[in-house]
């Protein structure tokens, strides 16, 4: 497996290149890639562990992002709770 495959897709796709800007679409795509890489034969235990840790971190960020969106929607539409 190439070192490049283990690198996270950058999540700073906004115009001012703020690395704190989270992109859920790219994160979901990367999690799909991780799933594919983990399913391949020949992936070493160490590579699998690194990919798994990356996937867990991305899943947690996605969860936080979705919770933030949910809070915003409740503020916009308080009667929809």
ROFI-980900 format. One line per field, with one value per residue: x, y, z of N, C-alpha, C, O, CB in turn; chain. Coordinates in nm, 4 decimals, always signed. Glycine has a CB too. Layout:
n.east <- X, ... .
n.north <- Y, ... .
n.up <- Z, ... .
ca.east <- X, ... .
ca.north <- Y, ... .
ca.up <- Z, ... .
c.east <- X, ... .
c.north <- Y, ... .
c.up <- Z, ... .
o.east <- X, ... .
o.north <- Y, ... .
o.up <- Z, ... .
cb.east <- X, ... .
cb.north <- Y, ... .
cb.up <- Z, ... .
bagu <- A, ... .
REM end
This chain:
n.east <- +0.0861, +0.0537, +0.2130, +0.0776, -0.1902, -0.2571, -0.2701, -0.4787, -0.7514, -0.7376, -0.9242, -0.9662, -1.1232, -1.2250, -1.2291, -1.0388, -0.8519, -0.8608, -0.7600, -0.9204, -1.1743, -1.4217, -1.5003, -1.7609, -1.8457, -1.6093, -1.4897, -1.6633, -1.6259, -1.3583, -1.3808, -1.5142, -1.3117, -1.1244, -1.2622, -1.2638, -0.9867, -0.9305, -1.0635, -0.9183, -0.7063, -0.3911, -0.3346, -0.1429, -0.1260, -0.0458, -0.0910, -0.3662, -0.4496, -0.3756, -0.5371, -0.7877, -0.7880, -0.7822, -1.0291, -1.2077, -1.1586, -1.2435, -1.5142, -1.6012, -1.5656, -1.7486, -1.9844, -1.9877, -2.0116, -2.2615, -2.4243, -2.3940, -2.5199, -2.7763, -2.8414, -2.8463, -3.0617, -3.2692, -3.2755, -3.3518, -3.5994, -3.7831, -4.0299, -4.0311, -3.9310 .
n.north <- -0.1178, +0.2215, +0.5072, +0.7419, +0.6640, +0.6389, +0.8916, +1.1576, +1.3013, +1.6400, +1.8683, +2.1298, +2.3073, +2.5549, +2.8990, +3.0638, +2.8886, +2.7875, +2.5626, +2.4625, +2.4423, +2.2139, +1.9549, +1.7687, +1.6079, +1.5357, +1.3969, +1.1802, +1.0546, +0.9841, +0.8034, +0.5971, +0.5217, +0.4297, +0.2108, +0.0458, +0.0058, -0.1295, -0.3634, -0.4935, -0.7646, -0.8371, -0.6030, -0.4770, -0.5430, -0.3176, -0.1083, -0.1395, -0.0743, +0.1980, +0.3035, +0.2412, +0.3987, +0.6523, +0.6470, +0.6304, +0.8772, +1.0505, +0.9784, +1.0675, +1.3449, +1.3913, +1.3289, +1.5324, +1.7536, +1.7077, +1.7200, +1.9887, +2.1062, +2.0128, +2.1501, +2.4123, +2.3930, +2.3511, +2.5956, +2.7598, +2.6490, +2.6174, +2.5027, +2.2574, +2.0530 .
n.up <- +0.0000, -0.0775, +0.0675, +0.0230, +0.0121, +0.2754, +0.3696, +0.4809, +0.3023, +0.2269, +0.4232, +0.3889, +0.1953, +0.1538, +0.0368, +0.1652, +0.2574, +0.5229, +0.7551, +0.9524, +0.8614, +0.8107, +0.5880, +0.5194, +0.3067, +0.1693, +0.3756, +0.4123, +0.1664, +0.1939, +0.4059, +0.2763, +0.0985, +0.2844, +0.3886, +0.1620, +0.1301, +0.3694, +0.3202, +0.1326, +0.0395, +0.1786, +0.3114, +0.5639, +0.9198, +1.0679, +0.8834, +0.8560, +1.1143, +1.1280, +0.9246, +1.0316, +1.2658, +1.1489, +1.0156, +1.2340, +1.3563, +1.1532, +1.1413, +1.3895, +1.3609, +1.1560, +1.2901, +1.4863, +1.3177, +1.1975, +1.4244, +1.4853, +1.2660, +1.3084, +1.5460, +1.4466, +1.2702, +1.4524, +1.5762, +1.3668, +1.2962, +1.5396, +1.6089, +1.4903, +1.6435 .
ca.east <- +0.0000, +0.1329, +0.2022, -0.0232, -0.3221, -0.2825, -0.2894, -0.6168, -0.7858, -0.7486, -1.0610, -0.9693, -1.1589, -1.2815, -1.1466, -0.9267, -0.7654, -0.8636, -0.7550, -1.0208, -1.3015, -1.4455, -1.5803, -1.8186, -1.8517, -1.4770, -1.4659, -1.7403, -1.5569, -1.2364, -1.4194, -1.5400, -1.1804, -1.0663, -1.3332, -1.2127, -0.8492, -0.9328, -1.1195, -0.8211, -0.6110, -0.2534, -0.3147, -0.0766, -0.1929, -0.0126, -0.1645, -0.5074, -0.4687, -0.3684, -0.6584, -0.8998, -0.7827, -0.8223, -1.1728, -1.2768, -1.1460, -1.3315, -1.6524, -1.6291, -1.5797, -1.8770, -2.0891, -1.9892, -2.0619, -2.4058, -2.4884, -2.3966, -2.6245, -2.9038, -2.8658, -2.8841, -3.1968, -3.3630, -3.2857, -3.4265, -3.7350, -3.8028, -4.1539, -4.0100, -3.8598 .
ca.north <- +0.0000, +0.3425, +0.6024, +0.8412, +0.6113, +0.6548, +1.0330, +1.2059, +1.4017, +1.7681, +1.9131, +2.2759, +2.3414, +2.6890, +2.9913, +3.1225, +2.7786, +2.7695, +2.4189, +2.4239, +2.4239, +2.0711, +1.9220, +1.6372, +1.5287, +1.4770, +1.3010, +1.0594, +0.9888, +0.9227, +0.6858, +0.4918, +0.4747, +0.3529, +0.0834, -0.0331, -0.0332, -0.2295, -0.4866, -0.5550, -0.8619, -0.7900, -0.4852, -0.5213, -0.5104, -0.1790, -0.0227, -0.1502, +0.0017, +0.3406, +0.3363, +0.2345, +0.5187, +0.7658, +0.6355, +0.6647, +1.0222, +1.1141, +0.9533, +1.1567, +1.4795, +1.3944, +1.3320, +1.6681, +1.8441, +1.6855, +1.7720, +2.1334, +2.1387, +1.9864, +2.2634, +2.5278, +2.3707, +2.3700, +2.7393, +2.8145, +2.5943, +2.5646, +2.4250, +2.1273, +1.9640 .
ca.up <- +0.0000, -0.0894, +0.1778, -0.0158, +0.0430, +0.4181, +0.4002, +0.4772, +0.2035, +0.2969, +0.4460, +0.3789, +0.0580, +0.1446, -0.0402, +0.2383, +0.2995, +0.6667, +0.7782, +1.0507, +0.7917, +0.7933, +0.4708, +0.5473, +0.1839, +0.1478, +0.4836, +0.3811, +0.0552, +0.2482, +0.4833, +0.1776, +0.0539, +0.3949, +0.3914, +0.0494, +0.1611, +0.4759, +0.2654, +0.0417, +0.0914, +0.1778, +0.3950, +0.6874, +1.0453, +1.1030, +0.7902, +0.8929, +1.2377, +1.0948, +0.8498, +1.1254, +1.3506, +1.0645, +0.9947, +1.3588, +1.3738, +1.0549, +1.1823, +1.5030, +1.3061, +1.0839, +1.3927, +1.5424, +1.2150, +1.1840, +1.5454, +1.4705, +1.1685, +1.3755, +1.6368, +1.3647, +1.2197, +1.5630, +1.5989, +1.2535, +1.3005, +1.6763, +1.6193, +1.4256, +1.7356 .
c.east <- +0.0901, +0.1093, +0.0921, -0.1637, -0.3580, -0.3079, -0.4357, -0.6341, -0.7976, -0.8932, -1.0727, -0.9960, -1.2211, -1.1818, -1.0276, -0.8338, -0.7526, -0.8661, -0.8576, -1.1581, -1.3172, -1.5362, -1.6333, -1.8234, -1.7180, -1.4464, -1.5410, -1.6762, -1.4318, -1.2709, -1.4539, -1.4090, -1.1160, -1.1315, -1.2822, -1.0721, -0.8440, -0.9836, -1.0214, -0.7373, -0.4724, -0.2292, -0.2567, -0.1569, -0.1686, -0.0874, -0.3139, -0.5378, -0.4684, -0.4938, -0.7805, -0.9040, -0.8251, -0.9733, -1.2533, -1.2733, -1.2381, -1.4782, -1.6919, -1.6479, -1.7113, -1.9927, -2.1016, -2.0488, -2.2132, -2.4819, -2.4976, -2.5046, -2.7617, -2.9399, -2.9111, -3.0260, -3.3021, -3.3803, -3.3723, -3.5738, -3.7644, -3.9292, -4.1390, -3.9422, -3.9357 .
c.north <- +0.1232, +0.4338, +0.7045, +0.7950, +0.6304, +0.7998, +1.0702, +1.3034, +1.5335, +1.8120, +2.0646, +2.3187, +2.4787, +2.7833, +3.0474, +3.0167, +2.7657, +2.6204, +2.3712, +2.4004, +2.2753, +2.0483, +1.7798, +1.5492, +1.4612, +1.3720, +1.1707, +0.9818, +0.9179, +0.7993, +0.5689, +0.4336, +0.3871, +0.2154, -0.0090, -0.0827, -0.1399, -0.3643, -0.5609, -0.6598, -0.8005, -0.6631, -0.5321, -0.4798, -0.3649, -0.0811, -0.0223, -0.0682, +0.1515, +0.3851, +0.3379, +0.3592, +0.6422, +0.7648, +0.6733, +0.8155, +1.0965, +1.0965, +1.0456, +1.3008, +1.4942, +1.4044, +1.4722, +1.7672, +1.8313, +1.7351, +1.9234, +2.1788, +2.1188, +2.1003, +2.3864, +2.5136, +2.3894, +2.5172, +2.8027, +2.7734, +2.5362, +2.4805, +2.2846, +2.0266, +1.8422 .
c.up <- +0.0000, +0.0297, +0.1507, +0.0209, +0.1902, +0.4566, +0.3908, +0.3620, +0.2762, +0.3092, +0.4324, +0.2357, +0.0459, +0.0794, +0.0341, +0.2958, +0.4498, +0.6964, +0.8804, +0.9876, +0.7592, +0.6730, +0.4869, +0.4231, +0.1562, +0.2544, +0.4592, +0.2654, +0.1055, +0.3310, +0.3910, +0.1256, +0.1600, +0.4020, +0.2808, +0.0788, +0.2695, +0.4268, +0.1746, +0.1138, +0.0861, +0.2566, +0.5275, +0.8098, +1.0830, +1.0124, +0.8240, +1.0170, +1.2099, +1.0190, +0.9415, +1.2135, +1.2723, +1.0426, +1.1176, +1.3814, +1.2767, +1.0937, +1.2972, +1.4549, +1.2296, +1.1832, +1.4526, +1.4431, +1.2011, +1.3069, +1.5406, +1.3746, +1.2324, +1.4718, +1.5593, +1.3121, +1.3296, +1.5954, +1.4898, +1.2605, +1.4386, +1.6902, +1.5598, +1.5167, +1.7689 .
o.east <- +0.1910, -0.0002, +0.0223, -0.2480, -0.4758, -0.3612, -0.5082, -0.5426, -0.8632, -0.9735, -1.1779, -0.9053, -1.2661, -1.0635, -0.9249, -0.7454, -0.6442, -0.9660, -0.8795, -1.2477, -1.2347, -1.6381, -1.5595, -1.8068, -1.7138, -1.3840, -1.4873, -1.6729, -1.4026, -1.1978, -1.4257, -1.3959, -1.0595, -1.0628, -1.2602, -1.0411, -0.7617, -0.9510, -1.0411, -0.7027, -0.4421, -0.1149, -0.3148, -0.2438, -0.2612, -0.1414, -0.3792, -0.6404, -0.5524, -0.5494, -0.8663, -1.0102, -0.8967, -1.0381, -1.3557, -1.3736, -1.3029, -1.5575, -1.8042, -1.7367, -1.7772, -2.0874, -2.2121, -2.1272, -2.2843, -2.5928, -2.5964, -2.5729, -2.8523, -3.0555, -3.0033, -3.1018, -3.4118, -3.4880, -3.4557, -3.6624, -3.7698, -3.9344, -4.2275, -3.8991, -3.8876 .
o.north <- +0.1271, +0.4376, +0.7482, +0.8771, +0.6373, +0.8276, +1.0212, +1.3786, +1.5388, +1.7949, +2.1214, +2.3605, +2.5160, +2.7511, +3.0763, +3.0495, +2.7357, +2.5552, +2.2508, +2.3455, +2.2180, +2.1158, +1.6828, +1.4277, +1.3427, +1.2700, +1.0626, +0.8587, +0.8054, +0.7003, +0.4537, +0.3122, +0.2823, +0.1147, -0.1279, -0.1996, -0.2312, -0.4680, -0.6786, -0.6458, -0.7206, -0.6189, -0.6170, -0.3929, -0.2959, +0.0185, +0.0820, -0.0004, +0.2243, +0.4915, +0.4255, +0.4182, +0.7275, +0.8692, +0.7407, +0.8749, +1.1941, +1.1896, +1.0959, +1.3709, +1.5979, +1.4801, +1.5244, +1.8543, +1.9315, +1.7869, +1.9813, +2.2782, +2.1996, +2.1420, +2.4564, +2.6105, +2.4382, +2.5594, +2.8888, +2.8545, +2.4140, +2.3936, +2.2011, +1.9218, +1.7586 .
o.up <- +0.0703, +0.0858, +0.2421, +0.0570, +0.2254, +0.5640, +0.3041, +0.3285, +0.3802, +0.2174, +0.4614, +0.1638, -0.0624, +0.0679, -0.0273, +0.3750, +0.4999, +0.6659, +0.8935, +1.0517, +0.6880, +0.6583, +0.4700, +0.4334, +0.1232, +0.2253, +0.4832, +0.2666, +0.0648, +0.3269, +0.4242, +0.1103, +0.1289, +0.4196, +0.3037, +0.0555, +0.2625, +0.4846, +0.1443, +0.2311, -0.0025, +0.2682, +0.5951, +0.8031, +1.1256, +1.0605, +0.8208, +1.0236, +1.2629, +1.0463, +0.9303, +1.2336, +1.3249, +1.0501, +1.1068, +1.4211, +1.3145, +1.0803, +1.3009, +1.5033, +1.2379, +1.1618, +1.4677, +1.4807, +1.1939, +1.2939, +1.5858, +1.3991, +1.2122, +1.4782, +1.6011, +1.3096, +1.3026, +1.6376, +1.5178, +1.2337, +1.4522, +1.7772, +1.5782, +1.4686, +1.8454 .
cb.east <- -0.0976, +0.1004, +0.3362, -0.0152, -0.3290, -0.1663, -0.2068, -0.6555, -0.9175, -0.6679, -1.1088, -0.8372, -1.2529, -1.3215, -1.2292, -0.9780, -0.6300, -0.9858, -0.6175, -1.0312, -1.3083, -1.5079, -1.4968, -1.9583, -1.8920, -1.3689, -1.5074, -1.8859, -1.5201, -1.1579, -1.5387, -1.6239, -1.0887, -1.0834, -1.4847, -1.2136, -0.7685, -1.0188, -1.2458, -0.7298, -0.6163, -0.2105, -0.4487, +0.0661, -0.1448, +0.1399, -0.1426, -0.5457, -0.3597, -0.2421, -0.6796, -0.8898, -0.6411, -0.7485, -1.2073, -1.2127, -0.9995, -1.3065, -1.6707, -1.5146, -1.4612, -1.8934, -2.0591, -1.8469, -1.9936, -2.4345, -2.4116, -2.2626, -2.6106, -2.8974, -2.7389, -2.7866, -3.2079, -3.3156, -3.1450, -3.3644, -3.7537, -3.8084, -4.2679, -3.9277, -3.8265 .
cb.north <- +0.0003, +0.4151, +0.6738, +0.8693, +0.4643, +0.6008, +1.1205, +1.2730, +1.3660, +1.8753, +1.8690, +2.3367, +2.2393, +2.7409, +3.1025, +3.2112, +2.7956, +2.8415, +2.3798, +2.5304, +2.5114, +2.0099, +1.9364, +1.6527, +1.6168, +1.5864, +1.3609, +1.0963, +1.0911, +1.0243, +0.7185, +0.5465, +0.5932, +0.4279, +0.1060, +0.0500, +0.0882, -0.1813, -0.4554, -0.4480, -0.9951, -0.7685, -0.4058, -0.4639, -0.6031, -0.1555, -0.0699, -0.2961, -0.0332, +0.3701, +0.2360, +0.1080, +0.5386, +0.7617, +0.4959, +0.5911, +1.0667, +1.0559, +0.8061, +1.1497, +1.5122, +1.2678, +1.2290, +1.7119, +1.8159, +1.5368, +1.7280, +2.1833, +2.0511, +1.8525, +2.2962, +2.5449, +2.2303, +2.2945, +2.8045, +2.7675, +2.4862, +2.6793, +2.4988, +2.1446, +2.0339 .
cb.up <- +0.1236, -0.2192, +0.2005, -0.1661, +0.0067, +0.4974, +0.3064, +0.6109, +0.1275, +0.2248, +0.5840, +0.4286, +0.0027, +0.2836, -0.0872, +0.3498, +0.2406, +0.7300, +0.8235, +1.1579, +0.6613, +0.9207, +0.3396, +0.6043, +0.0651, +0.1485, +0.6182, +0.3461, -0.0545, +0.3344, +0.5747, +0.0606, +0.0206, +0.5295, +0.3765, -0.0802, +0.2043, +0.5907, +0.1885, -0.0195, +0.0110, +0.0395, +0.4161, +0.6961, +1.1577, +1.0925, +0.6444, +0.9161, +1.3395, +1.0109, +0.7355, +1.2126, +1.4075, +0.9283, +0.9533, +1.4789, +1.3528, +0.9147, +1.2235, +1.6070, +1.2142, +0.9948, +1.5038, +1.5818, +1.0808, +1.1614, +1.6707, +1.4236, +1.0405, +1.4518, +1.7179, +1.2480, +1.1600, +1.6868, +1.6022, +1.1205, +1.1918, +1.7757, +1.5491, +1.3005, +1.8598 .
bagu <- A, A, A, A, A, A, A, A, A, A, A, A, A, A, A, A, A, A, A, A, A, A, A, A, A, A, A, A, A, A, A, A, A, A, A, A, A, A, A, A, A, A, A, A, A, A, A, A, A, A, A, A, A, A, A, A, A, A, A, A, A, A, A, A, A, A, A, A, A, A, A, A, A, A, A, A, A, A, A, A, A .
REM end
